[in-house]
Structures are given as structure tokens and as C-alpha cells.
Amino acid sequence: MTQTTGSTVSRDRAREAMLRVVALWEQGDLSAVDEVFADGLVYHGPPFPDMDRGGLRDFVAAFRTAFTGIHVQVHEDLVDGTTSVHRWTAEAVFSGTTTLLPGVEPTGNRTTAGGAHLLHWSGDRVSEAWHVGDWLGWLTGAGVLPALPGPGA
């Protein structure tokens, strides 16, 4: 875990940063990585390996080759000291191939999932991020994984 230092982050700064993160995913605006995240960033996105800023840029670019029409809606922002949490839902269409899903052909399915970003701040930049999303639901909706049987099945 990265040590968080500095003064508290304002709600406005945390919200502004999260909107830049949304632009990163929706439009592929990679400049958001340097604007929001600190040089020594540790970005956790289980089940994927931890990433630094370069790894995050590569991950988003690879993700966007497979999923188009990405839309992210942020539902709430919570700020406490040097930590902020942002709950969101995302949707997109699985329309292309990517190194993140080797050998998997696009289905054309629209998928949606919910999640949250937990951000630890050092000054006005994020030094550690936890991207926790419903990857199982995302990949099931995309048609990559079969649907789980319902109760009593």
C-alpha cells in the first residue's frame, strides 16, 4: 500500500479528478493520467496486475480497442481526509479484439457493470487507486462468459 501524505483533498478536486478519469475511459483522453495520478502511482484493478501510469495508459488503450461507446455515470463522491471514493456504473459494446482477452472474438453485445474507485491522495494527485468493478457481470453481459444459473437451477 502506498503511503498517503499531504493535506486533505477537497470534494471539488476529487470530483474534478473523477470527471477526468471518466474522460480517460470514455474518450481515451490519456492526458488525464498525468493530470490526476502522481508519478509513483500504484493502480490496483483486480484481477489485473498492479499498474503504474504507463501501465494504466496501455490498459485503457487496450480496453478501448475491444469496448466502444463507453459511457460512465458517477453516482456519488465521498471524501474523507486524503481519501475519496467514487461509485459509478459503466456501459459499452464489445465490438473489437484486445490483448486483454486473447483469442476472444467480439460479440456485439452491450454490457454494463457497477463499481467504485477508491483514491488515496498525496497533495492534489492520486498516489494509489483501487478500481473495483463487477468484472464477472461485465464479461457475462459482453458474452465472454456464460450466465450463472439462477437459484434452484
Backbone bond lengths (Angstrom), bond angles and torsions (degrees), N, CA, C in turn:
res aa  C-N    CA-C-N  psi(-1)  N-CA   C-N-CA  omega(-1)  CA-C   N-CA-C  phi
1 M - - - 1.442 - - 1.528 109.16 -
2 T 1.309 115.76 136.57 1.455 121.54 178.83 1.515 109.99 -77.59
3 Q 1.316 117.14 140.44 1.460 121.75 176.55 1.521 109.55 -75.91
4 T 1.330 116.89 127.84 1.452 121.51 178.04 1.519 109.05 -94.82
5 T 1.325 116.32 129.71 1.455 120.69 -179.39 1.511 109.64 -130.53
6 G 1.313 115.60 167.70 1.454 120.66 174.54 1.512 111.38 101.95
7 S 1.326 113.71 -178.71 1.453 119.87 -178.66 1.514 110.32 -78.67
8 T 1.298 115.51 172.42 1.456 120.54 -178.48 1.526 110.79 -64.58
9 V 1.305 115.58 151.02 1.454 121.08 176.99 1.529 108.08 -90.04
10 S 1.312 117.03 140.96 1.466 119.79 179.10 1.521 109.86 -79.73
11 R 1.300 115.99 154.28 1.462 121.35 177.16 1.526 109.81 -59.72
12 D 1.342 117.18 -40.36 1.470 120.80 179.68 1.524 111.64 -62.82
13 R 1.339 117.92 -43.50 1.467 120.88 179.50 1.529 110.56 -65.62
14 A 1.326 116.24 -42.27 1.462 119.87 179.77 1.528 110.58 -62.95
15 R 1.324 117.66 -42.73 1.469 121.40 179.55 1.536 110.16 -66.49
16 E 1.331 116.75 -43.85 1.467 121.19 178.26 1.528 110.63 -58.91
17 A 1.321 116.75 -43.54 1.464 120.95 179.49 1.523 110.72 -64.41
18 M 1.317 116.99 -41.90 1.461 119.35 -179.45 1.528 110.68 -65.64
19 L 1.317 117.68 -35.44 1.469 119.91 176.16 1.530 111.05 -65.72
20 R 1.330 118.11 -32.97 1.468 121.57 174.42 1.536 110.44 -68.79
21 V 1.340 116.85 -36.91 1.460 120.61 176.24 1.529 109.82 -64.90
22 V 1.312 117.37 -39.36 1.471 121.33 175.60 1.532 109.48 -59.63
23 A 1.337 117.61 -44.24 1.474 121.05 178.50 1.527 110.85 -63.08
24 L 1.317 117.27 -34.57 1.462 121.34 176.00 1.520 109.90 -57.32
25 W 1.331 116.58 -49.33 1.466 120.78 -177.35 1.525 111.77 -75.61
26 E 1.319 118.29 -44.05 1.466 120.20 -174.86 1.529 113.09 -72.69
27 Q 1.313 117.15 -46.52 1.465 121.03 -174.66 1.523 113.68 -107.13
28 G 1.323 117.52 -5.11 1.459 119.71 -176.97 1.512 112.50 71.01
29 D 1.342 116.92 27.81 1.465 121.95 -179.03 1.525 109.30 -76.21
30 L 1.337 115.93 87.51 1.462 121.23 -174.76 1.523 113.88 -66.78
31 S 1.342 117.94 -15.54 1.467 119.92 176.84 1.529 110.84 -63.88
32 A 1.320 117.02 -21.91 1.464 120.90 178.11 1.520 111.74 -61.76
33 V 1.327 117.35 -30.18 1.466 120.56 -179.25 1.522 110.06 -60.07
34 D 1.335 117.64 -47.83 1.468 120.39 -179.29 1.524 112.32 -74.06
35 E 1.320 117.67 -27.96 1.468 120.95 -179.31 1.530 112.26 -74.59
36 V 1.328 117.07 -33.16 1.463 120.91 -172.90 1.524 112.34 -101.14
37 F 1.335 117.36 -38.97 1.457 121.00 -169.45 1.529 112.22 -102.98
38 A 1.330 115.08 140.18 1.470 122.46 -179.70 1.533 110.66 -71.21
39 D 1.340 115.34 160.86 1.469 121.46 179.48 1.528 112.33 -53.71
40 G 1.297 118.31 -41.04 1.468 121.91 -176.75 1.517 113.84 -92.83
41 L 1.322 117.29 28.46 1.463 122.33 -176.62 1.528 112.97 -51.93
42 V 1.334 114.59 138.75 1.465 122.15 164.84 1.526 105.31 -120.12
43 Y 1.338 115.60 115.01 1.469 122.73 -177.71 1.521 107.67 -110.28
44 H 1.335 115.38 112.33 1.457 122.08 179.25 1.530 108.16 -95.68
45 G 1.307 116.99 126.20 1.463 121.82 177.63 1.507 110.14 -138.39
46 P 1.344 117.11 62.93 1.460 119.13 -176.97 1.528 110.94 -52.82
47 P 1.312 118.44 135.00 1.459 129.37 18.34 1.528 113.93 -95.36
48 F 1.326 118.04 10.03 1.466 121.47 -178.49 1.529 110.28 -81.73
49 P 1.336 117.58 156.51 1.473 120.18 178.02 1.536 111.26 -63.72
50 D 1.315 116.17 155.17 1.466 120.97 176.36 1.524 109.36 -58.66
51 M 1.338 115.14 149.41 1.458 121.22 -176.41 1.522 110.72 -129.41
52 D 1.342 115.22 151.72 1.461 121.83 166.71 1.534 106.72 -97.38
53 R 1.329 117.45 -170.75 1.471 119.37 -177.99 1.525 112.31 -60.49
54 G 1.332 117.80 -42.20 1.459 120.80 178.46 1.519 111.71 -64.06
55 G 1.315 115.96 -42.56 1.462 120.48 178.05 1.517 112.01 -63.51
56 L 1.343 116.27 -37.92 1.462 120.29 177.91 1.530 110.63 -65.23
57 R 1.338 117.00 -43.41 1.473 119.98 176.86 1.529 110.84 -57.02
58 D 1.341 115.90 -47.29 1.462 120.98 -179.54 1.525 111.27 -63.25
59 F 1.332 116.92 -41.30 1.460 121.76 -179.15 1.530 110.57 -62.57
60 V 1.322 117.00 -49.02 1.467 120.74 -179.00 1.528 110.22 -62.48
61 A 1.324 117.38 -42.66 1.468 120.67 178.98 1.531 110.51 -61.19
62 A 1.325 117.60 -44.44 1.466 121.30 179.56 1.524 111.37 -66.45
63 F 1.312 116.80 -39.03 1.466 121.92 178.62 1.527 110.36 -62.67
64 R 1.337 115.51 -43.49 1.464 120.49 -177.40 1.527 113.24 -71.01
65 T 1.341 118.81 -17.31 1.472 119.53 174.58 1.525 110.86 -72.65
66 A 1.329 117.24 -24.44 1.459 121.54 -179.27 1.518 112.58 -97.28
67 F 1.317 116.91 -36.38 1.467 120.84 -173.32 1.525 109.72 -114.74
68 T 1.313 116.00 120.02 1.469 121.94 -178.01 1.521 110.05 -114.01
69 G 1.317 114.52 166.61 1.457 119.71 -179.66 1.513 111.89 61.99
70 I 1.323 116.06 34.84 1.469 120.74 -177.36 1.525 109.41 -66.86
71 H 1.327 114.37 131.92 1.469 120.69 174.06 1.522 107.47 -133.58
72 V 1.323 115.78 130.22 1.459 122.03 179.06 1.519 108.30 -121.22
73 Q 1.310 116.16 129.90 1.467 120.96 175.43 1.525 108.47 -116.40
74 V 1.332 115.94 122.30 1.460 121.52 177.86 1.526 107.60 -89.67
75 H 1.327 116.37 124.65 1.463 121.87 -175.29 1.525 113.31 -95.20
76 E 1.316 116.33 -31.75 1.467 117.94 178.66 1.518 110.56 -160.46
77 D 1.326 113.64 153.12 1.463 122.79 178.43 1.518 107.15 -127.38
78 L 1.313 116.24 128.54 1.463 121.37 175.92 1.517 108.16 -121.68
79 V 1.329 116.55 135.64 1.459 121.05 -178.60 1.524 108.51 -129.67
80 D 1.341 115.49 132.45 1.456 121.76 176.16 1.521 107.93 -143.67
81 G 1.319 116.25 104.51 1.463 120.76 178.62 1.516 111.53 66.08
82 T 1.322 116.28 -115.72 1.464 121.44 -178.16 1.533 111.54 -105.32
83 T 1.327 116.04 23.16 1.464 121.70 179.28 1.517 109.68 -129.60
84 S 1.341 115.76 138.31 1.465 119.96 171.86 1.521 108.62 -132.15
85 V 1.324 115.15 150.67 1.463 122.58 178.53 1.517 107.46 -129.42
86 H 1.334 115.52 134.80 1.460 121.73 -176.24 1.525 108.27 -131.24
87 R 1.350 116.53 114.96 1.467 121.79 -179.60 1.516 108.64 -93.97
88 W 1.344 115.98 136.39 1.458 120.90 -173.31 1.528 111.56 -145.75
89 T 1.337 115.24 165.64 1.460 122.21 164.38 1.522 106.77 -125.16
90 A 1.322 115.07 149.87 1.464 121.18 -179.87 1.524 108.68 -132.27
91 E 1.323 115.15 149.98 1.455 120.11 173.64 1.516 108.74 -142.77
92 A 1.327 115.61 154.94 1.460 121.93 179.96 1.526 108.47 -168.90
93 V 1.330 115.41 174.18 1.463 122.28 176.88 1.523 108.09 -113.17
94 F 1.336 116.34 131.59 1.461 121.75 177.21 1.532 107.42 -80.89
95 S 1.344 116.11 94.42 1.471 120.95 -169.85 1.526 114.76 -122.53
96 G 1.332 118.13 1.02 1.464 119.25 -178.09 1.513 111.75 -149.04
97 T 1.320 115.74 173.87 1.462 120.28 178.69 1.529 109.66 -93.84
98 T 1.325 115.11 157.85 1.458 121.28 -179.22 1.517 110.61 -153.05
99 T 1.306 115.80 152.02 1.462 121.28 175.37 1.525 111.64 -66.76
100 L 1.331 117.90 -16.60 1.457 121.28 178.38 1.524 111.89 -72.11
101 L 1.338 116.68 -24.14 1.462 122.81 179.05 1.524 108.72 -129.42
102 P 1.336 117.09 68.71 1.470 119.78 -174.23 1.525 111.74 -59.83
103 G 1.334 114.76 134.43 1.459 120.92 177.20 1.513 115.22 77.45
104 V 1.323 117.97 3.15 1.465 121.12 -178.98 1.526 108.76 -100.47
105 E 1.320 115.46 123.38 1.457 121.03 179.62 1.525 110.33 -85.77
106 P 1.337 117.62 145.01 1.462 120.53 179.53 1.526 111.52 -63.78
107 T 1.319 115.55 146.54 1.465 122.04 -178.11 1.525 113.07 -104.07
108 G 1.329 116.74 -17.78 1.459 119.76 -173.66 1.521 112.90 78.83
109 N 1.329 116.84 3.25 1.467 120.67 -179.45 1.523 111.54 -75.74
110 R 1.328 115.40 141.34 1.469 121.60 169.73 1.522 106.60 -84.35
111 T 1.312 115.78 136.95 1.453 120.58 179.90 1.521 110.05 -131.98
112 T 1.310 115.52 158.92 1.461 121.20 179.44 1.528 109.10 -146.11
113 A 1.307 115.00 151.54 1.471 120.52 177.54 1.519 109.22 -158.86
114 G 1.298 114.82 158.53 1.452 121.29 176.20 1.512 110.83 -108.67
115 G 1.316 115.80 163.96 1.450 120.32 177.91 1.511 111.44 -178.40
116 A 1.313 115.04 -167.31 1.462 121.20 -179.33 1.519 109.70 -152.98
117 H 1.312 115.22 152.55 1.460 122.84 169.26 1.523 107.22 -111.04
118 L 1.313 116.22 125.53 1.453 122.13 172.20 1.518 105.67 -106.32
119 L 1.320 116.69 119.17 1.464 121.89 -172.95 1.525 110.59 -116.87
120 H 1.323 115.91 129.93 1.466 122.40 173.50 1.527 107.02 -103.28
121 W 1.330 116.05 127.41 1.458 122.87 -172.47 1.514 111.88 -103.27
122 S 1.315 115.77 141.01 1.465 124.36 167.91 1.515 105.46 -122.64
123 G 1.316 116.19 104.29 1.466 119.56 -173.13 1.515 109.58 67.33
124 D 1.331 116.67 -128.61 1.467 119.22 -177.86 1.533 112.71 -101.97
125 R 1.346 117.08 16.03 1.475 121.50 179.31 1.523 110.37 -127.09
126 V 1.299 114.67 155.32 1.463 121.32 179.54 1.521 109.17 -86.76
127 S 1.331 116.24 124.08 1.463 121.22 179.17 1.528 112.24 -96.60
128 E 1.309 116.91 -24.35 1.463 121.00 178.17 1.521 108.46 -145.59
129 A 1.323 116.03 135.31 1.460 121.57 -179.98 1.517 109.81 -131.10
130 W 1.325 114.77 138.98 1.459 122.26 171.98 1.517 106.96 -114.70
131 H 1.316 116.11 115.19 1.470 123.66 177.57 1.522 105.03 -102.92
132 V 1.319 116.01 103.16 1.457 121.08 -176.36 1.520 107.68 -114.71
133 G 1.324 115.98 109.92 1.456 120.80 -178.35 1.512 111.23 -130.80
134 D 1.300 115.56 167.32 1.462 123.28 179.54 1.524 108.93 -84.27
135 W 1.341 115.88 75.13 1.464 120.38 -178.23 1.521 111.69 -64.30
136 L 1.332 118.30 -35.67 1.464 121.22 178.44 1.524 110.10 -61.97
137 G 1.332 117.00 -47.49 1.459 120.73 177.66 1.518 112.30 -64.29
138 W 1.349 116.48 -39.54 1.469 121.85 179.57 1.523 110.58 -60.90
139 L 1.335 116.76 -49.61 1.455 120.82 -177.05 1.527 112.32 -72.47
140 T 1.324 117.41 -30.02 1.464 120.66 174.77 1.523 109.82 -67.70
141 G 1.318 117.43 -47.67 1.464 121.41 178.47 1.516 112.17 -61.41
142 A 1.327 116.53 -33.68 1.468 121.42 179.50 1.523 111.69 -74.12
143 G 1.326 116.87 -12.66 1.454 120.58 -178.50 1.517 114.04 86.46
144 V 1.323 116.85 12.55 1.461 121.85 179.48 1.525 109.65 -80.70
145 L 1.343 117.24 -37.32 1.457 123.55 179.82 1.524 109.11 -117.55
146 P 1.332 116.79 150.02 1.467 118.37 177.34 1.531 110.72 -72.85
147 A 1.316 115.37 152.42 1.463 120.38 177.52 1.532 109.40 -65.50
148 L 1.317 116.45 143.66 1.456 120.75 176.38 1.528 109.01 -73.97
149 P 1.330 117.10 145.52 1.474 118.88 177.74 1.515 110.17 -66.04
150 G 1.299 115.91 145.24 1.468 121.10 178.66 1.508 111.74 -76.04
151 P 1.319 116.66 176.20 1.472 121.03 178.47 1.537 110.53 -58.92
152 G 1.306 115.17 137.81 1.460 120.64 177.44 1.516 114.11 78.94
153 A 1.329 117.04 5.04 1.479 119.26 -178.51 1.502 111.57 -80.22
